[in-house]
Amino acid sequence: MSSDPDVTDIISVPSALPLRAALLMAASATLFGTMAVAIRFASSEQHPFEIAFFRCLFGALFALPLIRVHGIEILRTRRLGFYLIRCAVGIVSMLCGFWALVHLPLAQAVALSYSTPLFITIGAVLVLGEVVRMRRWSAVIIGFIGVLVIVRPSASDFSVATLIALTAAAISGMVTISIKYLSRTDPPDRIVLLTTLLWVPLSLPFALAVWEWPSAHIWPWLVLSGALGTGGHYCWTRALKMADASALAPLSYLQFLVVGVLAWLLFNETVDTYTLLGAGIVISASLYIARREAQVARKQLNEALAAKTKPSV
């Protein structure tokens, strides 16, 4: 048997969207949206860095049952160094993201996080050496116009929190690219478990710098943020294993609706016209990028299969 991976193992293939994958992605978006609300409640007394640490701590505890399901072998990987780098970068993204969730209207913070695919496209060119044609570059430019509509840099209510939210999105793009490498050799549950376990010690120094013990009524929100975060991460990785990311992308934006409704009901926050318009532009650009990536992946797969089945002369 050849040790070389099959082309279908390394090239993303657009596929029909199974119902179970769609439900898992919808559940992931809902869980992540609800986690943002739990973070906002916890922030009434706790610093975002502390909230991030407890989200990691309780998230790791809720991920431990995966060891019982798969055995201790799930913790073994030959890419531990890569995990450490990935998780260190991921912690910075998380800290920035939590800061934005606490200091911005929830819907605006989530809308800005949707700029991640724009940064992924740029990163794929700079890091992975991918070739991006004019149509995808045009979508990236249009997407950043949507970002400008959301943040309105010349407006009086512009704050540094918007820049931090964009920083979180940019770094999240780097993390997403790293997952492409890990998913070639490691199963989704190993990625979830090792990531959540490594996040705990990596986030602790930031929490200690601003440490205050939570009061009794804050603990449930901290525990809930960990449970919701791990649940959302689990559903997300499972959905991506069952269906192509481009098919699932529209469902991931359900998070914006969940956050918008809950922020209105619980915090009396309304989504302004600029945020709605900008989010619509960013989401449309991101969906187009996902569609183009799927088309390119299918073309690459067809070419690879043709080359593999071509008789030698």
Backbone torsions as a table, in degrees:
resi	resn	phi	psi	omega
1	MET	NA	135.0	179.1
2	SER	-72.1	142.6	178.5
3	SER	-87.1	-5.3	-179.5
4	ASP	-74.4	138.0	178.6
5	PRO	-68.0	146.8	174.5
6	ASP	-68.2	149.9	-177.4
7	VAL	-60.5	-30.0	179.9
8	THR	-71.5	-12.7	177.7
9	ASP	-83.1	-20.6	-173.0
10	ILE	-117.7	-4.7	178.4
11	ILE	-116.5	127.0	179.0
12	SER	-66.4	133.3	-176.6
13	VAL	-117.6	120.8	175.3
14	PRO	-61.3	137.6	-177.8
15	SER	-143.3	168.0	175.2
16	ALA	-63.8	156.5	-175.5
17	LEU	-95.0	103.9	177.6
18	PRO	-64.6	148.8	-178.4
19	LEU	-60.4	-40.6	-178.2
20	ARG	-64.2	-40.1	177.9
21	ALA	-64.2	-40.6	178.8
22	ALA	-63.3	-42.6	179.7
23	LEU	-66.3	-38.9	178.8
24	LEU	-65.4	-41.6	179.1
25	MET	-67.7	-39.5	176.1
26	ALA	-63.1	-40.2	177.3
27	ALA	-64.6	-40.7	178.6
28	SER	-60.3	-47.4	179.8
29	ALA	-61.3	-40.1	179.5
30	THR	-67.1	-42.5	179.9
31	LEU	-65.2	-44.3	178.8
32	PHE	-65.4	-37.8	177.2
33	GLY	-64.8	-41.7	178.3
34	THR	-68.9	-33.0	176.5
35	MET	-60.9	-37.9	178.2
36	ALA	-60.2	-36.7	177.8
37	VAL	-68.2	-42.1	177.8
38	ALA	-61.9	-38.3	177.3
39	ILE	-63.1	-42.6	180.0
40	ARG	-62.9	-41.9	177.7
41	PHE	-63.3	-43.9	-179.5
42	ALA	-65.1	-28.2	-176.5
43	SER	-72.6	-5.1	177.3
44	SER	-63.3	-23.5	179.4
45	GLU	-131.5	-25.1	-172.1
46	GLN	-105.0	147.7	175.7
47	HIS	-71.1	146.4	179.3
48	PRO	-54.7	-32.5	-179.6
49	PHE	-68.2	-36.8	175.4
50	GLU	-67.0	-42.2	179.4
51	ILE	-60.8	-41.0	178.9
52	ALA	-61.6	-41.9	179.4
53	PHE	-62.4	-46.9	-178.7
54	PHE	-68.7	-31.5	174.6
55	ARG	-62.0	-41.0	179.0
56	CYS	-68.7	-44.0	-178.0
57	LEU	-61.5	-54.0	-178.4
58	PHE	-72.1	-30.4	174.9
59	GLY	-62.2	-40.1	178.0
60	ALA	-64.8	-40.1	179.1
61	LEU	-62.6	-40.5	179.5
62	PHE	-73.5	-16.3	178.1
63	ALA	-88.8	-17.0	-176.3
64	LEU	-57.4	-32.9	177.7
65	PRO	-56.8	-18.2	176.8
66	LEU	-63.3	-26.7	176.9
67	ILE	-66.8	-39.8	179.0
68	ARG	-66.0	-36.0	-179.0
69	VAL	-70.6	-43.9	-172.7
70	HIS	-105.1	-14.3	-175.3
71	GLY	88.0	172.1	-175.9
72	ILE	-64.4	-17.9	180.0
73	GLU	-60.9	-24.1	-178.2
74	ILE	-64.0	-20.4	-178.5
75	LEU	-87.6	-8.3	-174.7
76	ARG	-91.0	127.3	178.1
77	THR	-146.9	151.3	175.8
78	ARG	-92.9	7.5	-175.3
79	ARG	-124.0	37.8	-177.0
80	LEU	-60.6	-40.2	178.9
81	GLY	-60.0	-40.2	178.3
82	PHE	-66.6	-38.7	176.5
83	TYR	-59.9	-42.8	-179.0
84	LEU	-61.3	-44.7	179.0
85	ILE	-65.0	-46.3	-179.7
86	ARG	-59.6	-44.1	-177.7
87	CYS	-70.2	-35.6	176.9
88	ALA	-62.6	-44.1	176.8
89	VAL	-65.1	-41.0	-179.8
90	GLY	-62.8	-35.0	178.5
91	ILE	-64.5	-41.3	178.5
92	VAL	-61.6	-42.5	177.7
93	SER	-62.5	-42.6	-180.0
94	MET	-63.9	-45.0	-179.9
95	LEU	-60.6	-42.8	177.9
96	CYS	-65.8	-41.9	-179.8
97	GLY	-64.1	-42.0	178.8
98	PHE	-66.6	-38.4	177.3
99	TRP	-59.5	-43.7	-179.6
100	ALA	-65.3	-40.8	179.5
101	LEU	-62.7	-30.7	-178.8
102	VAL	-81.7	-34.3	-170.7
103	HIS	-105.6	-2.5	176.8
104	LEU	-121.3	158.6	167.7
105	PRO	-54.5	138.3	-172.4
106	LEU	-56.8	-44.7	-177.5
107	ALA	-63.7	-37.8	179.3
108	GLN	-66.5	-42.6	179.3
109	ALA	-61.9	-42.8	179.5
110	VAL	-68.3	-40.3	179.0
111	ALA	-59.3	-41.5	179.3
112	LEU	-66.9	-30.9	179.0
113	SER	-65.7	-21.5	179.6
114	TYR	-73.0	-3.8	175.6
115	SER	-79.3	-3.4	-178.9
116	THR	-53.2	-45.7	179.0
117	PRO	-58.6	-28.1	178.1
118	LEU	-65.8	-43.6	178.9
119	PHE	-70.5	-31.6	177.9
120	ILE	-63.0	-41.0	179.0
121	THR	-61.3	-44.0	178.2
122	ILE	-64.8	-44.0	179.7
123	GLY	-64.2	-35.2	179.4
124	ALA	-63.7	-31.8	177.6
125	VAL	-75.3	-46.7	-174.2
126	LEU	-75.2	-38.2	-173.4
127	VAL	-96.9	-47.7	-174.9
128	LEU	-92.2	-9.5	179.5
129	GLY	71.4	21.7	179.4
130	GLU	-69.8	150.4	177.3
131	VAL	-94.2	121.1	179.8
132	VAL	-114.8	123.5	-177.4
133	ARG	-83.8	177.5	-173.0
134	MET	-60.3	-36.5	-176.6
135	ARG	-64.2	-40.9	178.3
136	ARG	-72.9	-36.2	175.2
137	TRP	-62.8	-36.8	177.6
138	SER	-63.4	-40.2	178.3
139	ALA	-64.6	-38.3	177.7
140	VAL	-62.8	-45.0	-180.0
141	ILE	-62.9	-44.3	178.5
142	ILE	-62.8	-39.9	178.5
143	GLY	-60.6	-42.0	179.4
144	PHE	-70.3	-26.0	171.6
145	ILE	-63.7	-40.3	175.7
146	GLY	-61.9	-39.0	176.9
147	VAL	-60.6	-44.0	178.9
148	LEU	-62.3	-35.7	177.4
149	VAL	-63.5	-39.0	-179.3
150	ILE	-69.4	-48.0	-172.0
151	VAL	-84.4	-24.6	179.6
152	ARG	42.8	71.8	-173.4
153	PRO	-58.5	-20.7	179.1
154	SER	-92.7	-4.4	-177.6
155	ALA	-75.2	155.9	-176.9
156	SER	-69.2	-25.2	-177.7
157	ASP	-94.1	12.1	176.1
158	PHE	-65.9	137.2	-177.8
159	SER	-136.1	164.3	179.3
160	VAL	-65.7	-21.5	179.4
161	ALA	-60.8	-32.0	177.8
162	THR	-66.4	-38.2	176.8
163	LEU	-66.8	-37.6	178.3
164	ILE	-66.3	-37.7	177.7
165	ALA	-63.5	-40.8	177.7
166	LEU	-67.9	-35.6	175.8
167	THR	-61.7	-42.6	177.5
168	ALA	-60.0	-42.0	-179.9
169	ALA	-65.6	-40.9	-179.9
170	ALA	-64.4	-45.3	-179.4
171	ILE	-68.7	-34.9	176.6
172	SER	-60.5	-33.2	175.6
173	GLY	-62.1	-40.4	177.0
174	MET	-62.3	-40.5	179.9
175	VAL	-64.6	-41.3	-180.0
176	THR	-62.3	-41.2	177.8
177	ILE	-62.7	-38.0	179.5
178	SER	-65.5	-32.3	179.2
179	ILE	-64.6	-32.0	178.1
180	LYS	-59.8	-37.0	177.8
181	TYR	-70.1	-48.4	-175.9
182	LEU	-64.3	-38.4	-175.4
183	SER	-68.2	-12.1	177.2
184	ARG	-73.4	-25.5	-175.9
185	THR	-123.1	-25.9	-174.1
186	ASP	-113.2	140.7	179.4
187	PRO	-72.2	159.7	-177.4
188	PRO	-56.2	-40.9	-177.2
189	ASP	-66.0	-34.5	176.8
190	ARG	-66.4	-40.9	178.9
191	ILE	-62.4	-44.1	179.4
192	VAL	-63.0	-48.4	-173.9
193	LEU	-68.0	-50.5	-179.0
194	LEU	-64.3	-37.4	178.7
195	THR	-63.2	-48.2	-177.9
196	THR	-66.3	-35.7	179.1
197	LEU	-68.9	-41.3	-178.7
198	LEU	-72.2	-28.0	178.9
199	TRP	-61.3	-31.7	-174.3
200	VAL	-61.0	-58.4	179.5
201	PRO	-67.0	-29.7	-178.8
202	LEU	-71.3	-30.3	-179.4
203	SER	-87.6	-18.5	-175.0
204	LEU	-59.8	-46.3	-178.5
205	PRO	-57.4	-37.4	179.3
206	PHE	-67.2	-38.5	178.6
207	ALA	-68.1	-40.7	-179.0
208	LEU	-62.4	-29.2	-178.9
209	ALA	-66.9	-22.0	-177.8
210	VAL	-128.5	25.5	-166.2
211	TRP	-65.2	133.0	166.5
212	GLU	-146.3	130.5	-179.1
213	TRP	-64.6	132.2	179.6
214	PRO	-66.1	146.5	173.8
215	SER	-79.0	168.3	-170.6
216	ALA	-58.4	-39.8	-174.1
217	HIS	-78.8	-6.3	178.2
218	ILE	-90.8	-27.0	-176.5
219	TRP	-54.5	-43.9	-179.8
220	PRO	-58.5	-35.9	179.7
221	TRP	-70.5	-34.6	177.7
222	LEU	-68.0	-44.2	177.3
223	VAL	-63.0	-43.0	-178.5
224	LEU	-63.9	-37.8	179.5
225	SER	-62.7	-39.1	177.5
226	GLY	-66.9	-43.7	-179.8
227	ALA	-64.5	-44.9	-179.2
228	LEU	-67.5	-39.6	-179.9
229	GLY	-64.0	-46.4	179.2
230	THR	-67.7	-40.2	177.4
231	GLY	-61.0	-43.5	178.8
232	GLY	-65.2	-40.9	179.0
233	HIS	-63.9	-41.8	-179.5
234	TYR	-63.6	-48.8	-179.6
235	CYS	-62.6	-37.2	-178.5
236	TRP	-64.6	-49.4	-178.9
237	THR	-65.8	-36.6	178.5
238	ARG	-65.8	-43.0	179.8
239	ALA	-62.5	-42.6	-178.9
240	LEU	-66.8	-23.9	177.5
241	LYS	-74.8	-27.2	-175.2
242	MET	-92.8	-24.7	-175.5
243	ALA	-147.0	162.4	-178.6
244	ASP	-71.3	145.7	-177.8
245	ALA	-60.1	-35.4	-178.8
246	SER	-66.2	-31.1	177.8
247	ALA	-75.1	-30.5	-177.8
248	LEU	-86.3	-19.4	-173.7
249	ALA	-51.6	-45.9	-179.0
250	PRO	-58.0	-35.6	-178.8
251	LEU	-71.2	-27.0	-179.5
252	SER	-65.7	-24.4	-179.1
253	TYR	-78.8	-0.9	172.0
254	LEU	-59.3	-25.3	179.5
255	GLN	-57.5	-37.5	179.9
256	PHE	-62.2	-42.3	178.5
257	LEU	-65.5	-45.1	-179.9
258	VAL	-60.3	-47.4	-178.8
259	VAL	-65.7	-42.2	-179.4
260	GLY	-60.8	-43.7	-179.6
261	VAL	-68.5	-46.9	-178.2
262	LEU	-66.7	-38.0	178.4
263	ALA	-64.3	-36.3	178.1
264	TRP	-69.5	-43.6	-177.5
265	LEU	-71.8	-39.9	-171.0
266	LEU	-97.1	-31.6	-174.6
267	PHE	-120.8	4.1	179.8
268	ASN	58.8	31.0	176.8
269	GLU	-90.7	135.2	176.7
270	THR	-110.6	150.9	178.7
271	VAL	-90.3	115.5	-176.8
272	ASP	-76.3	166.8	-175.8
273	THR	-60.8	-39.5	-178.6
274	TYR	-64.7	-40.6	178.6
275	THR	-65.3	-42.7	178.6
276	LEU	-62.9	-46.8	-178.8
277	LEU	-64.7	-47.7	179.9
278	GLY	-62.6	-42.0	179.0
279	ALA	-62.3	-40.1	178.3
280	GLY	-61.5	-40.7	179.1
281	ILE	-66.9	-46.1	-178.7
282	VAL	-63.9	-44.5	-179.4
283	ILE	-63.9	-42.9	179.3
284	SER	-62.0	-44.1	178.8
285	ALA	-63.7	-41.6	-179.6
286	SER	-65.8	-39.6	177.7
287	LEU	-65.1	-38.0	178.6
288	TYR	-65.7	-42.4	178.3
289	ILE	-60.9	-43.7	179.0
290	ALA	-62.0	-40.0	179.5
291	ARG	-65.8	-43.1	179.7
292	ARG	-66.2	-39.5	178.2
293	GLU	-62.6	-38.1	178.4
294	ALA	-65.5	-40.9	178.6
295	GLN	-64.6	-42.1	178.4
296	VAL	-64.4	-41.4	179.4
297	ALA	-62.1	-40.5	179.3
298	ARG	-65.6	-39.9	178.2
299	LYS	-63.5	-43.4	178.9
300	GLN	-63.0	-39.6	179.4
301	LEU	-64.1	-45.4	-179.9
302	ASN	-61.6	-41.4	179.3
303	GLU	-66.0	-39.9	-180.0
304	ALA	-66.9	-41.6	179.0
305	LEU	-65.8	-39.1	179.4
306	ALA	-64.2	-41.0	-180.0
307	ALA	-67.4	-34.7	-177.3
308	LYS	-73.5	-35.2	-176.4
309	THR	-91.5	-6.9	-179.7
310	LYS	-66.7	126.8	-178.6
311	PRO	-67.5	139.2	178.5
312	SER	-76.0	149.4	-179.3
313	VAL	-118.0	NA	NA
